Amino acid sequence: QVQLVESGGGLVQPGGSLRLSCAASGNIFSIGVMGWYRQAPGKQRELVAAIHSGASTNYADSVKGRFTISRDNTKNTVSLQMNSLKPEDTAVYYCNAEVFTSLTRSLEVWGQGTLVTVSS
């Protein structure tokens, strides 16, 4: 099967930075879109940023100019650089990927989540 393992969450003060990383492993033929979602307490999970295999990106309006998503296709990893963090960025962040296990078969895979807390 396929797994996504996240790392890099933690506690940071407002205005600070964190970098999240996610590595895919398992039966991988190729990976399509990769992304980061977040879910704050009492709120629905929302898309933060996504990056396609051709490197095109899209971001939630709330993080544009502060967050940068990137990927390394040779290592099957995706990262999220988060700068100028705000308390409202506090959430559990989840990695997501469209993983092809063959030319015609794909899975949507989720990581286990990593907590980001922005607080003084």
Solvent accessible surface area in square Angstrom, and as a share of the most:
residue,aa,sasa,rsa
1,Q,183,0.81
2,V,15,0.09
3,Q,120,0.53
4,L,8,0.04
5,V,84,0.48
6,E,10,0.05
7,S,65,0.42
8,G,36,0.35
9,G,30,0.29
10,G,30,0.29
11,L,132,0.65
12,V,22,0.12
13,Q,123,0.54
14,P,62,0.39
15,G,56,0.54
16,G,22,0.21
17,S,59,0.38
18,L,35,0.17
19,R,123,0.45
20,L,0,0.00
21,S,41,0.27
22,C,1,0.01
23,A,45,0.35
24,A,9,0.07
25,S,57,0.37
26,G,55,0.53
27,N,89,0.45
28,I,41,0.21
29,F,115,0.48
30,S,49,0.31
31,I,15,0.08
32,G,12,0.11
33,V,45,0.26
34,M,2,0.01
35,G,3,0.03
36,W,0,0.00
37,Y,54,0.21
38,R,17,0.06
39,Q,67,0.30
40,A,23,0.18
41,P,117,0.74
42,G,91,0.88
43,K,138,0.59
44,Q,160,0.71
45,R,93,0.34
46,E,76,0.34
47,L,62,0.31
48,V,1,0.00
49,A,0,0.00
50,A,8,0.06
51,I,8,0.04
52,H,83,0.37
53,S,66,0.42
54,G,70,0.67
55,A,64,0.49
56,S,68,0.44
57,T,60,0.35
58,N,65,0.33
59,Y,52,0.20
60,A,24,0.19
61,D,117,0.61
62,S,63,0.41
63,V,0,0.00
64,K,121,0.51
65,G,87,0.84
66,R,32,0.12
67,F,6,0.02
68,T,74,0.43
69,I,7,0.04
70,S,44,0.28
71,R,41,0.15
72,D,51,0.26
73,N,89,0.45
74,T,127,0.74
75,K,141,0.60
76,N,44,0.22
77,T,35,0.20
78,V,0,0.00
79,S,15,0.10
80,L,0,0.00
81,Q,46,0.21
82,M,0,0.00
83,N,60,0.31
84,S,58,0.37
85,L,2,0.01
86,K,83,0.35
87,P,74,0.46
88,E,122,0.55
89,D,1,0.00
90,T,38,0.22
91,A,2,0.01
92,V,45,0.26
93,Y,0,0.00
94,Y,36,0.14
95,C,0,0.00
96,N,11,0.06
97,A,0,0.00
98,E,61,0.27
99,V,0,0.00
100,F,55,0.23
101,T,28,0.16
102,S,44,0.29
103,L,145,0.72
104,T,130,0.75
105,R,167,0.61
106,S,52,0.34
107,L,68,0.34
108,E,120,0.54
109,V,18,0.10
110,W,92,0.32
111,G,9,0.09
112,Q,118,0.53
113,G,14,0.14
114,T,20,0.12
115,L,103,0.51
116,V,0,0.00
117,T,41,0.24
118,V,5,0.03
119,S,54,0.35
120,S,127,0.82
